[in-house]
Amino acid sequence: MAKIVSYTVTCVTRPHVVLTTSYGKAKQERTHALVALRDEEGWVGYGEATPLSQFTGETAETVRLILEEVLLPALVGVDCFDIAAAHRKMDETIAANCGAKSAVDCAMYDLAAKTLQTPLSTLLGGKCWDRVPINRHIGIVSTREAEEMTQNYVAQGFLNLKLKVGGDVDACAERISAVRRRAGPEAKIRIDGNCGFSYQEAVRLIRKTEDCGLEFYEQLLPRWDLEGMGRLRKEFGVPILADEAVNSVREAMEYALYGAADAVTIKLCKCGGLYPAMRIAGAAEAAGMQVVVASTYDTHVGCSACLHLASALPNVQAACDLTTFATQPDQGQTCHELEGMYLRAGGEPGIGVWGMCDYSMEVQR
């Protein structure tokens, strides 16, 4: 038994590399809500919520409130291995609030894995992949800036690129074509519209970029437009990646049944943690869809949990959005290694993070 006996929640605001997307230009900092759960034996498990307001309607401040006033008091006395029961209790206590629930979920997994002295991936079924490829990102910038960023990334050995697109279709198409020319034919390039296009605009963009050999067209349409996403895939034969539109098993199955996506993006903050993420990935696999694991703006705590997840999923076959290790390599102390454009999960117990270099909290190893 490893019952939860106490908890703390810490909010930290720090600089980050924030991209301009269809949602607009964000502030160049993020606030992270970090959860620590302690059991009877003194083991501590850590989880993180760095919410995306456009996805879940949460901020780090609302996450902290819900954690301290609603969720965590209800989980004192729960065994850290009873993660399914914890999710049922959280859902009965309050609806939605997926970012807050994700932080609890990941902290419970970390605590359980540390209790067993095994890496987190073991609790998720073990490693399917010894290393996971990652993307480098290019926001909505000028064509010249996009070319310069592409040249730098390729020179560093990164051949998986993700471009944010939105606004003027002609400008987007010009930027995509320029990045393809600069990256060369071997690079895998995907674009992400973040729900920013109408169906007619998406059609124009697809027609203008059909010779660019894009890996995925990610969420060009609003999250509610299941029919439109299916039409793009069926009528134009382009590979579709659904992100904002798929946050649950039910939504993954809807996209599968409608033939509206070739792959789905899993973000822990939008689905509620590792436990529901595994269920979504299983549903996607059964439908023949790939999974991309994304850790958007997380610290090394959240990104490491996502790395363990990606390592354990057989239908992770494309590069994942786990770029914190590349953009801010000195942010934390972990056992994970960035090797070129690949991340290799280390073998330390739990999530494998034992220090956050510019935080007041010291993570227990």
C-alpha positions as CSV (number, residue, x, y, z in Angstrom):
1,M,0.0,0.0,0.0
2,A,1.2,3.5,-0.8
3,K,-1.5,5.9,0.4
4,I,-1.4,9.6,-0.4
5,V,-1.0,11.5,2.9
6,S,-0.1,15.0,1.9
7,Y,0.3,17.3,-1.1
8,T,1.6,20.7,-2.2
9,V,1.0,22.8,-5.3
10,T,3.5,25.3,-6.6
11,C,3.0,27.8,-9.4
12,V,6.1,29.1,-11.2
13,T,6.2,31.6,-14.0
14,R,9.3,31.5,-16.3
15,P,10.4,32.6,-19.8
16,H,9.6,30.2,-22.6
17,V,9.8,30.0,-26.4
18,V,6.2,30.8,-27.3
19,L,5.2,30.7,-31.0
20,T,2.8,32.9,-32.9
21,T,-0.1,30.8,-34.1
22,S,-3.7,31.2,-35.3
23,Y,-4.5,32.1,-31.7
24,G,-2.3,35.1,-31.9
25,K,1.0,36.1,-30.4
26,A,1.3,35.0,-26.7
27,K,3.5,36.4,-24.0
28,Q,7.0,34.9,-23.9
29,E,6.4,33.2,-20.6
30,R,4.3,30.5,-19.1
31,T,3.0,29.7,-15.7
32,H,3.3,26.1,-14.5
33,A,1.4,24.4,-11.7
34,L,3.5,21.7,-10.2
35,V,1.9,19.1,-7.9
36,A,3.8,17.0,-5.3
37,L,2.1,14.0,-3.7
38,R,3.7,12.3,-0.6
39,D,2.9,8.8,0.6
40,E,3.2,7.0,3.9
41,E,6.8,6.0,3.3
42,G,8.0,9.4,2.3
43,W,8.1,8.9,-1.4
44,V,7.1,11.9,-3.5
45,G,5.6,11.9,-6.9
46,Y,5.4,15.0,-9.2
47,G,3.0,16.1,-11.9
48,E,2.5,19.3,-13.9
49,A,-0.2,21.3,-15.5
50,T,0.8,24.0,-18.0
51,P,-2.7,24.6,-19.4
52,L,-3.6,25.9,-22.8
53,S,-6.6,28.2,-22.2
54,Q,-7.9,27.7,-25.8
55,F,-8.0,24.0,-25.3
56,T,-9.4,23.5,-21.8
57,G,-10.5,26.9,-20.5
58,E,-8.0,26.7,-17.7
59,T,-5.2,28.9,-16.5
60,A,-2.4,27.9,-14.1
61,E,-4.2,30.0,-11.4
62,T,-7.5,28.2,-11.8
63,V,-5.7,24.9,-11.9
64,R,-4.1,25.7,-8.6
65,L,-7.5,26.6,-7.1
66,I,-9.2,23.5,-8.3
67,L,-6.3,21.3,-7.1
68,E,-6.1,22.8,-3.6
69,E,-9.8,23.3,-2.9
70,V,-11.5,20.4,-4.8
71,L,-9.4,17.6,-6.2
72,L,-6.5,16.9,-3.8
73,P,-8.5,17.0,-0.6
74,A,-10.6,14.2,-2.1
75,L,-7.6,12.0,-2.8
76,V,-5.9,12.0,0.6
77,G,-5.9,8.3,1.7
78,V,-6.2,7.0,-1.9
79,D,-3.5,4.4,-2.9
80,C,-1.3,5.8,-5.6
81,F,-1.7,2.6,-7.6
82,D,-5.5,3.1,-7.7
83,I,-5.3,5.5,-10.6
84,A,-8.5,4.4,-12.3
85,A,-10.4,4.9,-9.0
86,A,-8.7,8.3,-8.6
87,H,-10.0,9.4,-12.0
88,R,-13.5,8.2,-11.2
89,K,-13.4,10.1,-7.9
90,M,-12.0,13.3,-9.7
91,D,-14.8,13.1,-12.3
92,E,-17.4,12.6,-9.7
93,T,-16.0,15.6,-7.7
94,I,-15.9,18.1,-10.6
95,A,-16.4,18.0,-14.4
96,A,-13.8,19.0,-17.0
97,N,-10.7,20.7,-15.6
98,C,-8.5,18.2,-17.5
99,G,-5.2,20.1,-16.9
100,A,-5.7,19.9,-13.1
101,K,-6.6,16.2,-13.3
102,S,-3.6,15.6,-15.6
103,A,-1.2,17.0,-12.9
104,V,-2.7,14.6,-10.3
105,D,-2.6,11.6,-12.7
106,C,1.0,12.1,-13.6
107,A,2.0,12.6,-9.9
108,M,0.3,9.4,-9.0
109,Y,2.1,7.5,-11.8
110,D,5.5,9.0,-10.7
111,L,4.8,8.1,-7.1
112,A,3.8,4.5,-8.0
113,A,6.8,4.0,-10.2
114,K,9.2,5.4,-7.5
115,T,7.6,3.1,-5.0
116,L,8.4,0.1,-7.3
117,Q,11.8,1.7,-8.2
118,T,11.1,1.4,-11.9
119,P,10.9,3.8,-14.8
120,L,7.4,5.2,-15.5
121,S,7.3,3.5,-18.9
122,T,7.3,0.2,-17.1
123,L,3.9,1.0,-15.7
124,L,2.7,2.0,-19.2
125,G,3.6,-1.4,-20.6
126,G,7.3,-1.0,-21.1
127,K,9.3,0.6,-23.9
128,C,8.2,0.0,-27.4
129,W,10.7,2.5,-28.8
130,D,14.2,3.0,-27.4
131,R,14.2,6.5,-28.7
132,V,11.5,9.0,-29.9
133,P,12.0,11.5,-32.8
134,I,11.0,15.1,-32.0
135,N,10.0,18.1,-34.1
136,R,11.4,21.6,-34.2
137,H,8.8,24.3,-34.6
138,I,8.5,27.4,-36.7
139,G,5.7,29.9,-35.8
140,I,3.9,32.3,-38.1
141,V,6.8,34.4,-39.2
142,S,8.0,36.0,-42.4
143,T,9.2,33.7,-45.2
144,R,12.8,34.9,-44.7
145,E,12.7,34.1,-41.0
146,A,11.2,30.7,-41.7
147,E,14.0,29.9,-44.1
148,E,16.7,31.0,-41.6
149,M,15.2,28.9,-38.9
150,T,14.9,25.9,-41.2
151,Q,18.6,26.3,-42.2
152,N,19.6,26.4,-38.5
153,Y,17.5,23.4,-37.6
154,V,18.7,21.2,-40.5
155,A,22.3,22.2,-39.7
156,Q,21.7,20.9,-36.1
157,G,20.5,17.6,-37.5
158,F,16.8,18.1,-37.2
159,L,14.8,16.8,-40.2
160,N,11.4,16.9,-38.6
161,L,9.8,20.4,-38.9
162,K,6.4,21.7,-37.8
163,L,5.1,25.0,-39.2
164,K,2.3,27.0,-37.7
165,V,0.1,28.5,-40.3
166,G,-2.9,30.8,-40.3
167,G,-4.2,34.1,-41.9
168,D,-3.4,34.8,-45.5
169,V,-3.4,31.5,-47.5
170,D,-1.0,32.8,-50.2
171,A,1.6,33.9,-47.6
172,C,1.3,30.5,-45.8
173,A,1.8,28.6,-49.0
174,E,4.8,30.7,-50.0
175,R,6.4,30.1,-46.5
176,I,5.7,26.3,-46.7
177,S,7.2,26.0,-50.2
178,A,10.3,28.0,-49.1
179,V,10.8,25.8,-46.1
180,R,10.6,22.7,-48.2
181,R,13.2,24.0,-50.6
182,R,15.5,25.0,-47.8
183,A,15.0,21.7,-45.8
184,G,15.4,19.4,-48.8
185,P,13.5,16.4,-49.9
186,E,14.5,14.2,-46.9
187,A,12.9,16.4,-44.2
188,K,9.5,15.6,-42.9
189,I,7.4,18.7,-42.7
190,R,3.9,19.1,-41.2
191,I,1.8,22.2,-40.9
192,D,-0.6,23.1,-38.0
193,G,-3.5,25.5,-38.5
194,N,-4.8,25.5,-34.9
195,C,-8.4,25.6,-36.2
196,G,-7.7,28.9,-38.0
197,F,-9.0,28.2,-41.5
198,S,-12.4,27.9,-43.1
199,Y,-13.1,24.8,-45.3
200,Q,-12.6,26.9,-48.5
201,E,-9.3,28.4,-47.2
202,A,-8.1,24.9,-46.3
203,V,-8.8,23.6,-49.8
204,R,-6.9,26.5,-51.3
205,L,-3.9,25.8,-49.0
206,I,-3.9,22.1,-49.8
207,R,-4.0,22.8,-53.6
208,K,-1.2,25.3,-53.3
209,T,1.1,23.0,-51.3
210,E,0.3,19.6,-52.9
211,D,3.8,19.4,-54.4
212,C,5.5,20.0,-51.0
213,G,5.1,16.4,-49.8
214,L,3.8,17.4,-46.4
215,E,3.7,14.7,-43.7
216,F,0.5,15.9,-42.0
217,Y,-2.0,18.7,-42.3
218,E,-2.8,19.3,-38.6
219,Q,-6.2,20.7,-37.5
220,L,-6.7,23.2,-40.3
221,L,-10.5,23.5,-39.4
222,P,-12.4,24.3,-36.3
223,R,-12.6,21.5,-33.7
224,W,-16.3,21.0,-34.3
225,D,-16.0,20.4,-38.1
226,L,-15.7,16.7,-38.2
227,E,-17.4,16.5,-41.6
228,G,-15.0,19.1,-43.1
229,M,-11.9,17.3,-41.8
230,G,-13.3,14.0,-43.3
231,R,-13.9,15.7,-46.7
232,L,-10.4,17.1,-46.8
233,R,-8.9,13.7,-46.2
234,K,-11.2,11.8,-48.6
235,E,-11.4,14.3,-51.5
236,F,-7.8,15.4,-51.6
237,G,-6.0,12.3,-50.2
238,V,-3.9,14.3,-47.8
239,P,-2.8,13.0,-44.4
240,I,-4.9,14.6,-41.6
241,L,-3.7,15.0,-38.0
242,A,-6.4,15.9,-35.5
243,D,-5.4,17.8,-32.3
244,E,-8.0,20.2,-30.7
245,A,-10.8,18.0,-32.0
246,V,-9.7,14.8,-30.1
247,N,-9.6,15.0,-26.3
248,S,-11.3,11.7,-25.4
249,V,-11.8,8.1,-26.4
250,R,-15.3,9.0,-27.7
251,E,-13.9,11.8,-30.0
252,A,-11.1,9.5,-31.2
253,M,-13.7,6.9,-32.2
254,E,-15.8,9.5,-33.9
255,Y,-12.9,10.5,-36.1
256,A,-12.0,6.8,-36.7
257,L,-15.6,5.9,-37.7
258,Y,-15.9,8.9,-40.0
259,G,-12.5,8.4,-41.5
260,A,-11.6,11.9,-40.7
261,A,-8.0,11.5,-39.5
262,D,-4.8,9.5,-40.1
263,A,-3.5,10.4,-36.7
264,V,-4.4,12.1,-33.4
265,T,-2.4,14.3,-31.1
266,I,-2.4,13.4,-27.4
267,K,-1.7,16.2,-25.0
268,L,-2.0,15.2,-21.3
269,C,-3.4,18.6,-20.4
270,K,-6.4,18.3,-22.7
271,C,-7.3,14.6,-22.0
272,G,-6.6,14.5,-18.3
273,G,-3.4,12.5,-17.9
274,L,-1.6,9.3,-18.7
275,Y,-4.5,7.0,-17.9
276,P,-7.0,8.4,-20.3
277,A,-4.1,9.0,-22.8
278,M,-3.4,5.3,-22.9
279,R,-7.1,4.6,-23.6
280,I,-7.2,7.1,-26.5
281,A,-4.0,5.7,-27.9
282,G,-5.5,2.2,-27.8
283,A,-8.7,3.3,-29.6
284,A,-6.6,5.0,-32.2
285,E,-4.4,1.9,-32.7
286,A,-7.5,-0.2,-33.1
287,A,-8.7,2.1,-35.9
288,G,-5.3,2.1,-37.6
289,M,-4.5,5.7,-36.6
290,Q,-1.1,6.9,-35.5
291,V,-0.5,9.0,-32.3
292,V,1.6,12.0,-31.9
293,V,2.4,12.9,-28.2
294,A,2.8,16.6,-27.6
295,S,4.1,18.4,-24.5
296,T,3.3,22.0,-25.2
297,Y,5.2,24.5,-23.1
298,D,5.7,22.0,-20.2
299,T,8.8,22.0,-18.0
300,H,10.9,18.9,-17.9
301,V,8.5,17.3,-15.4
302,G,5.5,17.3,-17.8
303,C,7.7,16.6,-20.9
304,S,9.4,13.6,-19.3
305,A,6.0,12.1,-18.5
306,C,5.1,12.5,-22.2
307,L,8.4,11.0,-23.3
308,H,7.7,7.8,-21.2
309,L,4.2,7.7,-22.8
310,A,5.6,8.1,-26.4
311,S,8.2,5.4,-25.7
312,A,5.5,2.9,-24.7
313,L,3.0,3.4,-27.6
314,P,3.3,1.2,-30.7
315,N,1.4,3.7,-32.9
316,V,3.8,6.5,-32.2
317,Q,5.5,6.4,-35.6
318,A,6.0,10.1,-36.4
319,A,8.0,12.8,-34.6
320,C,6.5,14.0,-31.3
321,D,6.2,17.6,-30.0
322,L,8.6,17.2,-27.0
323,T,10.9,20.1,-27.8
324,T,11.5,21.4,-24.3
325,F,14.6,19.2,-24.1
326,A,15.9,21.0,-27.3
327,T,14.8,24.6,-26.6
328,Q,15.7,24.7,-22.9
329,P,18.2,21.9,-22.3
330,D,19.5,23.4,-19.0
331,Q,16.0,23.8,-17.5
332,G,16.1,20.6,-15.5
333,Q,18.2,17.7,-14.3
334,T,17.0,14.4,-15.8
335,C,18.2,11.0,-16.9
336,H,16.9,11.5,-20.4
337,E,19.2,12.2,-23.4
338,L,18.7,14.2,-26.5
339,E,20.7,12.5,-29.3
340,G,20.4,14.6,-32.5
341,M,16.7,14.7,-33.3
342,Y,15.9,11.8,-31.0
343,L,15.0,11.7,-27.3
344,R,16.0,8.6,-25.3
345,A,14.2,7.9,-22.0
346,G,16.5,7.0,-19.2
347,G,16.2,4.3,-16.6
348,E,15.8,6.2,-13.3
349,P,12.7,5.4,-11.2
350,G,9.5,7.4,-12.0
351,I,9.6,10.2,-14.5
352,G,13.4,10.5,-14.3
353,V,13.6,14.2,-13.2
354,W,15.4,15.1,-10.0
355,G,16.1,18.8,-10.2
356,M,14.6,22.0,-11.8
357,C,17.5,24.4,-12.1
358,D,15.7,27.7,-11.7
359,Y,13.0,26.6,-9.4
360,S,12.9,26.8,-5.6
361,M,11.6,23.3,-5.4
362,E,14.0,20.3,-5.5
363,V,12.6,17.2,-7.1
364,Q,13.2,14.0,-5.1
365,R,15.3,11.5,-7.0
